Amino acid sequence: MSPRTLTVAAALTAALVGAPALAQSEGAAGSAGSNDRPDENALFGGESEKPAEATPSPSASQDEAPADRPSEDAVFGGDDSATADPTSAGEPAARQPSLTEPSPAPGDRDSDALDGPATRSAFDSDEAVDDPLKIGGQFYLRANVAANEGVSFGNTSFTAPTLVDGYFDARPTDRLRGFVVGRLSYDPTVSTQTTEGAPSNPRVLLDQAWLRFDLARTVFFTVGKQHVKWGTGQIWNPTDFLSPQRKNPLAFVDLRTGVSMVKLHVPWEARGWNFYGIAVVDDLGTDAGAVTDATGGPTRPGGEDPVNRLSRIGGALRAEVVVGPAEVGVSAVAQRGRKPRFGLDLSSALGPIDVYGELAIKKGTDRPLYRLPEGTTLEDIFQNGIQVESYVPGGLTPQVTGGANYTFPYGQNDLAVVGVEYFYNSTGYTSSVGYPYLIAQSAFQPLYVGRHYGAAYLFLNQPFDWDHTAFNFFTLGNLSDRSYTSRLNVTYRALTYLTVEAFGAVHYGHKGGELRLGFSVPDVTVNGEDIQGFSVAAPTFELGAGLRISL
């Protein structure tokens, strides 16, 4: 994607009705290089840090670098320590040790997007290093409250998830690297008694565990559990095929765990092109309900079938080419038991405006959709026995994302970013009437359940004399059911290693819509299936704060 295309971040509830669930933005942890530590965001999920004064060009070759632009990670709540001048003594951001790692090979787009700007190839020499093992991690404390209509102050929902990530980074030579990230999560507000279908508390997860090496400095391999992000969309990312969980686009940190695969990368340095071949040994199903909770794990499995037979190993191909001022990516994924998927994404600069887009196509869906007779109401479904028809579309089911953002100066040395994004989902629903039924069928997928979506945002990085603070205001809307949420994020670098986060959000628009979801359902039988009644109180506002230490 164009490096001037800036990432939207904040938090969204797992079902958009409770406390916000923060998720790890897709990052591929660390390519090998000369720096002492891996990129904090590559390890723990944010878009990687990029210097505000020298952002790489859209081309994989990074020949040109426009100046005076905020870092992508600084936009919307990520750490922005890389934006400070590392030579200015006394500033907390300046004293923060550099966590940015170079990419494993010139023009590796995955690592460029997820690991930070390249400073030296990881495979320039075979010399052994004096200190082959680095150990670090992240300690992340959060507190969130979510108010709902008709709920008293004393009964307002409250969560306090704690997350600890630790990594081991072994580099015995500059051409060989092993990397492991483990995660421990705990929420004192959640019962430690494990119930059926609920995640354990405390919870231990493996985020990444991979080995990287090259063949004659021409073909580069990464083998194991890792992060790979495709596509250019900032909020809706339909061509991000290599993750069974949808990204939570509103989070400070994206807590999705990696996917087990063997990635082969062949760069064409003269043209700035890149080619990838990937074998995937995780299930890549993403059609229903695959979102991350506040601990970094899925609220339900995105991929439901284990890959324990050779016939179930998936395959993926991708090519990234530079065409004039634009970077274009073409990708395809196939796995037995899943529909083949094809994707096209591009990003470019049109004068002062950065534009980007994605197109994802497959035939039909992996899970059934549901159809109601025209004019049906919720009461008709659950009280009058109106039949709900399940079906699988027979034709192509495209998903399209398009967006643009513009960076402009204000004041003497300050920059602002304003952007918009639109998402069309051909398999989405045009009405909120059937949402309770979808939830009962585990087929409600936040931000992918509607037909039309839109978003707008404004970002201010270190405005005026607030040199360690970033603000982001944005609005998301399900245009099909006319429900909306608006949110303000604030990120402050308080001390050398300490980041303070805070946010406030409101929900408005059509009650019962996706972003203001509220309804009551009795115990009924639908299509011969017993469904236990339940109620959801519509959300009104959310408040949250977080403390993050990264070493």
Secondary structure, 3 states (H helix, E strand, C coil): CCCCCCCCCCCEECCCCCCEECCECCCCCCCCCCCCCCCHHHHHCCCCCCCCCCCCCCCCCCCCCCCCCCCCCCHHHCCCHHHCCCCCCCCHHHHCCCCCCCCCCCCCHHHHHHHCCCCCCCCCCCCECCCCEEEEEEEEEEEEEEEECCCCHHHCEEECCEEEEEEEEEEEECCEEEEEEEEEEECCCCCCCCCCCCCCCCEEEEEEEEEEEEECCCEEEEEEEECCCCCCCCCCCCCCCCCCCCCCCCCCCCECCCEEEEEEEEEECCCCEEEEEEEECCCCCCCCCCCECCCCCECCCCCCCCCCCHHHCEEEEEEEEEECCEEEEEEEEEECCEEEEEEEEEEEEECCEEEEEEEEECECCCCCEEECCCCCCHHHHHCCCCCCEEECCCCECCEEEEEEEEEEEECCCEEEEEEEEEEEECCCECCCCCHHHHHHCCCCCCCCCECEEEEEEEEEECCCCCCCEEEEEEEEEECCCCEEEEEEEEEEECCCCEEEEEEEEEEEECCCCHHHCCEEECCEEECCEEECCEEECCEEEEEEEEEEEEC
